Each structure stands twice: as structure tokens, then as C-alpha cells.
Amino acid sequence: MKIDNKYLIGTHIMFYEIDMVTEHIQSINNALSTIDNPENVRVDLFFNISEYFERIDTSKISKQELIDKFMKLVDSVKCKCTHTIYDDNEPLTMVDYRRDLNYFGCKDYDYVIWGESDSLLPKELFQSLEVIKNYANSQGINRYVTTFAVRKMWDDSWKPLEHVDM
């Protein structure tokens, strides 16, 4: 399938999340395998190895080993992938990263997707979003938020959306 829109998928990764990100990247690659023009997709990976909030246990892994693991992930992405390794002594959180991703990403991309180090994006990601955008355009809807995540809420109003096994 050829996609008409441009997509930016950005993920802020803390150093202690490095081992769980492989599945997230694989889910992006699975979704990319369904499209003919991966040049319309950019993945941005932001690796935060700052020790402002938490120290790296260097008796178990060094900063260089963490960076090496991260770079293998960058190399495994099957489309254009930009990356940053953040190692400053100033705090930088996922909120900061997403603010900048949104601000700068919305200028050049039709969709800005927030990745999570432990999220799995559906293989039908791009097809679904293309349909939603076409429908929104046909209805004159210019702003909307789409999510593939369902978070259990405290009250029973969400029961219809829950899987029976939840």
C-alpha cells in the first residue's frame, strides 16, 4: 500500500528501558513492511542517558555498552531514523521531548506519533491512519487525536471498551 501522508514516530527512551525497546522497534518495522513508500516515515529515537534523576549501575553495564545497544536499535529501523543521545546534567523528561517533537514535527509531518518504549504499534498502523485522515478531510475535521491505547479507568463507563479477559 502506498501512503499519502507523512509520519513522524518519536520515542523518548530512558537508559533503564533499553532492553524493552526492541519489541517497540520491531512493531514499527512490521507496520513499515505493509507500505510501499517508507520514505514517508521518519522514526526519531531519543536516548536519555543523563543521570540527573537516576544513576546507572556501572557494576552491571557501562554507558558505552548502553550506547552500543541503542545504536543497534537505530540501525535496525527500516526507514529514515534520526537519533539523539542525551547525556547532560540538566533534566530532560519525556514531556520535554514530546513538546519539541510536536512543535517541530507538525511543520513537516501530517502525523506525529508518540512512541513508548514498551508500546507495540499495530501492523495496520498506517492503513488505519490513512483512512481516518481521508474521512476527517472529507468531513472538514481539521483537528483530532487518535490513539491505539486503551487505559483502564476507575469507573465502569469504560467497560464496553474492555476486552473480556481484562
Secondary structure, DSSP 4 states (H G I P E B T S, - for coil): ----S-EEEEEEEEGGGGGGHHHHHHHHHHHHTT-S-GGGEEEEEEEE---SSS---TTT--HHHHHHHHHHHHHH-SSEEEEEEE--SS---HHHHHHHHHHHHTTT-SEEEEE-TT----TTHHHHHHHHHHHHHHTT-------S-----SSGGGGGGS-TT-
